[in-house]
């Protein structure tokens, strides 16, 4: 299958080291640096998941004319991305998240460098033009919104309109305050905290209320269906005529970062291929379980996918 990913691209940087002692300057750990790794993050991690799942993937996003932008471009190439439209904007900084990891697994600190203002109209025009050109040749469009300024209401509306004109499904990972930008999308996906905020549930969305909450969000958003991920409680998908509840596999969780990207990538390909079916969401639960076993933002490996095939085949 072929997919288009559009959204906020980021550089995920990991600084690994060994915690040696407490600093005499402040009550913090001293971490002796061992190595630094960089991977494409944000919307690019959705694309990485799609690639890992076997999809030919086109990616569109924005970077600044800075060191982080160059590192992001190099990282995209190193991780096998093709068909990338990386619009450079000298007026903004590339989104860069630097995580300090001590003793292999313990995240000590995260430093964010970013500009979350909406991108300029001239940049929006380039994004829309590139997206409209790509939509004709793909099976599904995924928009990944991290509130870093790429997916403005103008961009979102233009992409959805063109996708609908060509009969292509659109899947979206929005944030609560931008859900209204994606009216007409085939599916929007939110985690528990995001759904709680969107619904105004200050005490949090409880498992037993997730299906009703999804139905309310579906009505309010104008989306064809709504998916709410509930962590260890699995997920609830609410479509036009049914609500599906899928349990999460029991696994040892090391890091949940990026699991939502794995879910939306799996669901996007599944819905585009076979429609709103339980098997799609069961597969998404399995692929998400495979990545939370790893430290840092990860994608399903070939061995992960082989194991999932075996488990689901036996089921």
C-alpha positions as CSV (number, residue, x, y, z in Angstrom):
1,X,0.0,0.0,0.0
2,X,1.0,3.6,-0.4
3,X,0.5,6.3,2.2
4,X,1.0,10.0,2.7
5,X,2.0,11.4,6.1
6,X,1.6,15.1,6.7
7,X,2.4,17.0,9.9
8,X,4.9,18.1,12.4
9,X,8.3,16.6,11.8
10,X,10.8,16.5,14.6
11,X,14.3,15.4,15.4
12,X,14.4,13.0,18.3
13,X,17.8,13.0,19.9
14,X,18.9,10.5,22.6
15,X,21.9,11.2,24.7
16,X,22.9,7.9,26.5
17,X,25.3,7.8,29.4
18,X,26.0,6.3,32.9
19,X,24.8,7.9,36.1
20,X,28.0,8.2,38.1
21,X,27.2,10.4,41.1
22,X,25.3,13.4,42.4
23,X,26.6,16.7,41.2
24,X,28.2,18.9,43.9
25,X,26.7,21.9,42.2
26,X,23.0,20.9,42.5
27,X,21.0,17.9,43.6
28,X,21.1,16.3,40.1
29,X,22.8,13.2,38.6
30,X,26.0,13.5,36.7
31,X,25.7,11.5,33.6
32,X,28.9,10.4,31.8
33,X,28.2,10.6,28.1
34,X,28.5,7.4,26.1
35,X,26.8,8.0,22.7
36,X,24.2,10.1,21.0
37,X,21.6,8.8,18.5
38,X,19.1,10.6,16.3
39,X,15.9,9.4,14.7
40,X,13.1,11.2,12.8
41,X,10.3,11.9,15.2
42,X,6.8,13.4,15.5
43,X,4.9,12.9,12.2
44,X,8.1,11.3,10.8
45,X,7.7,8.5,13.4
46,X,4.2,7.8,12.0
47,X,5.9,7.5,8.6
48,X,8.6,5.2,10.1
49,X,5.9,2.9,11.4
50,X,4.2,2.8,8.0
51,X,7.5,1.9,6.4
52,X,8.1,-0.8,9.0
53,X,4.6,-2.2,8.2
54,X,5.5,-2.4,4.5
55,X,3.9,0.7,3.1
56,X,5.5,2.9,0.4
57,X,5.4,6.2,2.3
58,X,5.5,9.8,1.2
59,X,6.2,12.4,3.9
60,X,5.6,16.2,4.0
61,X,6.7,18.6,6.7
62,X,8.7,21.7,7.7
63,X,12.1,22.3,9.1
64,X,14.1,25.4,9.8
65,X,17.3,26.4,8.1
66,X,19.4,25.4,11.1
67,X,21.6,22.6,12.3
68,X,18.7,20.6,13.6
69,X,17.0,20.8,10.2
70,X,20.2,19.5,8.5
71,X,20.4,16.7,11.1
72,X,16.7,15.8,10.5
73,X,17.2,15.7,6.8
74,X,20.2,13.4,7.2
75,X,18.3,11.2,9.6
76,X,15.4,10.9,7.2
77,X,17.8,9.7,4.5
78,X,19.6,7.3,6.9
79,X,16.3,5.7,7.9
80,X,15.3,4.9,4.4
81,X,12.8,7.7,3.7
82,X,11.9,8.4,0.1
83,X,9.4,10.8,-1.4
84,X,10.1,13.4,1.3
85,X,9.0,17.1,0.8
86,X,10.9,18.9,3.6
87,X,9.9,22.6,3.3
88,X,12.6,24.7,4.7
89,X,11.6,27.9,6.5
90,X,14.3,30.3,7.6
91,X,12.0,32.1,10.0
92,X,11.5,29.2,12.4
93,X,13.5,26.6,14.4
94,X,13.3,22.9,13.6
95,X,11.5,21.0,16.4
96,X,14.2,19.1,18.3
97,X,13.6,16.9,21.4
98,X,16.8,15.9,23.3
99,X,16.4,13.2,25.9
100,X,19.1,12.3,28.4
101,X,19.0,8.5,29.2
102,X,21.0,7.2,32.1
103,X,21.9,3.5,32.6
104,X,20.2,2.4,29.4
105,X,16.6,2.9,30.5
106,X,16.1,5.9,32.9
107,X,15.1,9.2,31.2
108,X,16.7,11.9,33.3
109,X,15.8,15.0,31.3
110,X,14.2,16.2,28.1
111,X,15.0,19.5,26.4
112,X,12.6,20.8,23.7
113,X,13.6,23.3,21.1
114,X,10.7,24.4,19.0
115,X,8.6,27.1,17.4
116,X,4.9,26.3,17.6
117,X,3.6,29.4,15.8
118,X,1.6,28.6,12.6
119,X,3.8,28.4,9.5
120,X,3.7,31.3,7.1
121,X,1.1,31.4,4.3
122,X,3.8,30.9,1.7
123,X,4.9,27.7,3.5
124,X,1.3,26.6,3.8
125,X,0.9,27.0,0.1
126,X,3.9,24.7,-0.6
127,X,2.6,22.1,1.8
128,X,-0.9,22.1,0.2
129,X,0.5,21.9,-3.3
130,X,2.8,19.0,-2.4
131,X,0.0,17.2,-0.6
132,X,-2.5,17.6,-3.4
133,X,0.1,16.3,-5.9
134,X,0.8,13.2,-3.7
135,X,-2.8,12.4,-2.8
136,X,-3.6,11.1,-6.3
137,X,-1.0,8.3,-6.0
138,X,-1.6,7.0,-2.4
139,X,-4.2,4.7,-0.7
140,X,-4.5,6.6,2.6
141,X,-3.5,10.0,4.1
142,X,-2.4,10.4,7.7
143,X,-2.2,13.8,9.4
144,X,-0.2,13.9,12.6
145,X,-0.7,17.1,14.6
146,X,1.6,17.9,17.5
147,X,0.6,21.6,17.6
148,X,4.0,22.8,16.1
149,X,2.3,24.9,13.4
150,X,2.3,22.9,10.2
151,X,-1.3,21.6,10.3
152,X,-3.1,24.9,10.2
153,X,-6.9,24.9,9.7
154,X,-6.2,26.0,6.1
155,X,-3.8,23.1,5.4
156,X,-6.1,20.6,7.1
157,X,-9.2,21.7,5.2
158,X,-7.4,21.8,1.8
159,X,-6.0,18.3,2.3
160,X,-9.3,16.7,3.5
161,X,-11.2,18.4,0.6
162,X,-8.8,17.0,-2.0
163,X,-8.7,13.6,-0.4
164,X,-12.5,13.4,-0.4
165,X,-12.6,14.6,-4.0
166,X,-10.4,11.7,-5.0
167,X,-12.1,9.2,-2.6
168,X,-9.1,8.7,-0.4
169,X,-9.5,8.0,3.4
170,X,-7.9,10.4,5.9
171,X,-6.8,9.4,9.4
172,X,-5.8,12.1,11.9
173,X,-4.0,12.2,15.2
174,X,-5.2,15.7,16.4
175,X,-4.9,17.5,19.6
176,X,-8.0,18.4,21.6
177,X,-8.0,22.1,20.6
178,X,-7.6,21.4,16.9
179,X,-10.2,18.6,16.4
180,X,-12.5,21.0,14.6
181,X,-9.9,21.5,11.9
182,X,-10.5,17.9,10.8
183,X,-14.2,17.8,10.1
184,X,-14.8,15.2,7.4
185,X,-11.8,13.0,8.2
186,X,-12.5,9.2,8.2
187,X,-11.0,8.6,11.6
188,X,-9.5,10.7,14.4
189,X,-7.4,9.0,17.1
190,X,-6.9,10.3,20.7
191,X,-5.4,8.9,23.8
192,X,-7.3,8.9,27.1
193,X,-5.9,12.2,28.3
194,X,-6.6,14.0,25.0
195,X,-10.2,12.5,24.9
196,X,-10.8,13.6,28.5
197,X,-9.7,17.2,27.6
198,X,-11.8,17.3,24.5
199,X,-14.9,16.1,26.4
200,X,-14.3,18.4,29.3
201,X,-13.9,15.5,31.8
202,X,-11.6,17.0,34.4
203,X,-11.5,13.8,36.4
204,X,-10.4,11.8,33.4
205,X,-12.3,9.4,31.0
206,X,-13.1,6.1,32.7
207,X,-13.0,2.9,30.8
208,X,-16.7,2.3,31.1
209,X,-17.5,5.7,29.6
210,X,-15.1,5.5,26.7
211,X,-17.6,4.2,24.1
212,X,-20.1,6.9,24.9
213,X,-17.3,9.5,25.0
214,X,-16.2,8.3,21.5
215,X,-19.7,8.6,20.2
216,X,-20.0,12.2,21.5
217,X,-16.6,13.1,20.0
218,X,-17.7,11.6,16.7
219,X,-20.8,13.7,16.6
220,X,-19.0,16.9,17.6
221,X,-16.0,16.4,15.3
222,X,-17.8,15.4,12.2
223,X,-15.3,12.5,11.7
224,X,-16.5,9.2,10.3
225,X,-15.1,7.3,13.3
226,X,-13.2,7.9,16.6
227,X,-10.5,5.8,18.2
228,X,-9.6,6.3,21.9
229,X,-6.6,4.5,23.1
230,X,-6.7,3.6,26.8
231,X,-3.2,2.3,27.6
232,X,-3.2,-1.0,29.4
233,X,-7.0,-1.1,29.1
234,X,-6.8,-1.3,25.3
235,X,-8.8,0.9,23.0
236,X,-12.3,1.7,21.9
237,X,-13.3,2.4,18.3
238,X,-16.6,4.1,17.6
239,X,-17.9,3.9,14.0
240,X,-21.2,4.8,12.3
241,X,-23.0,1.7,13.3
242,X,-21.0,0.0,16.1
243,X,-18.5,0.5,18.9
244,X,-15.6,-2.0,19.3
245,X,-13.7,-2.6,22.5
246,X,-10.2,-4.2,22.1
247,X,-8.1,-5.4,25.0
248,X,-4.4,-4.6,25.2
249,X,-2.0,-7.6,25.3
250,X,-0.3,-8.1,28.6
251,X,3.4,-7.1,28.1
252,X,6.2,-5.7,30.2
253,X,6.2,-2.0,29.4
254,X,9.4,-0.1,29.2
255,X,8.4,3.1,27.3
256,X,5.0,4.1,25.9
257,X,6.5,7.0,23.8
258,X,5.5,6.6,20.2
259,X,2.9,3.9,20.8
260,X,0.1,6.2,19.5
261,X,2.0,6.6,16.2
262,X,2.2,2.9,15.8
263,X,-1.6,2.6,16.4
264,X,-2.5,5.3,13.9
265,X,-0.2,3.8,11.3
266,X,-1.6,0.3,11.7
267,X,-5.2,1.5,11.7
268,X,-4.6,3.7,8.7
269,X,-3.5,0.8,6.5
270,X,-6.1,-1.5,7.9
271,X,-9.1,0.8,7.4
272,X,-7.9,1.7,3.9
273,X,-7.5,-2.0,3.1
274,X,-10.6,-3.7,4.7
275,X,-12.6,-1.0,6.4
276,X,-13.9,-0.6,10.0
277,X,-13.3,-4.2,11.3
278,X,-12.4,-5.6,14.7
279,X,-9.3,-7.3,13.2
280,X,-7.8,-3.9,12.3
281,X,-7.9,-2.6,15.9
282,X,-6.8,-6.0,17.3
283,X,-3.7,-5.8,15.1
284,X,-3.1,-2.2,16.2
285,X,-3.2,-3.3,19.8
286,X,-0.6,-6.0,19.0
287,X,1.8,-3.7,17.1
288,X,1.6,-1.0,19.9
289,X,2.4,-3.7,22.4
290,X,5.5,-4.6,20.4
291,X,6.9,-1.1,20.6
292,X,6.3,-0.4,24.3
293,X,8.7,-3.2,25.1
294,X,11.5,-1.0,23.8
295,X,13.2,2.0,25.4
296,X,12.6,5.2,23.4
297,X,10.4,5.8,20.4
298,X,10.4,2.6,18.4
299,X,8.7,0.9,15.5
300,X,7.7,-2.8,15.0
301,X,10.7,-4.9,13.9
302,X,10.4,-7.8,11.4
303,X,10.6,-10.3,14.3
304,X,7.9,-8.4,16.1
305,X,5.6,-8.6,13.1
306,X,6.4,-12.3,12.6
307,X,5.4,-12.9,16.3
308,X,2.2,-11.0,15.8
309,X,1.3,-13.0,12.7
310,X,1.8,-16.2,14.7
311,X,-0.2,-15.0,17.7
312,X,-3.1,-13.7,15.6
313,X,-3.0,-16.7,13.4
314,X,-3.3,-19.0,16.4
315,X,-6.2,-16.8,17.7
